[in-house]
Amino acid sequence: MVHHMKQMKNAAIVCNIGHFDNEIDMLGLEAYPGIKRITIKPQTDPWVFPETRRGINILAERLLMNLGCASGQPSFVMSCSFTNQAAALHLGKPGDKFTKLTPEQAAYISVPAEGP
């Protein structure tokens, strides 16, 4: 909600790292009387409230931050984002090396040694 955004510290970073792209009240922010949007670069926009001349920084508006602000090969970034439990499928592509959990490591994080 916009009233929560207005109460945040000046230059607070607001972005969505969840599973949906609608968790930030962008419609309310856009409709706020006198609000000023300043685009610094794509996906980086300070929004300044007129009463305080202070504001928040919205990253990756209407997108998930890990996809909207990612650099590199977008399809690979997106694929990694959605298959982090199947990392073995991706390793070897960028030249990484895959090691398996020891029984002690698996017990510590409460997953099977072969992965979740």
Helices and strands as residue ranges (DSSP letters): H 2-7, E 12-14, H 26-31, E 36-37, E 44-48, E 55-59, H 65-68, H 74-82, G 84-89, H 103-109
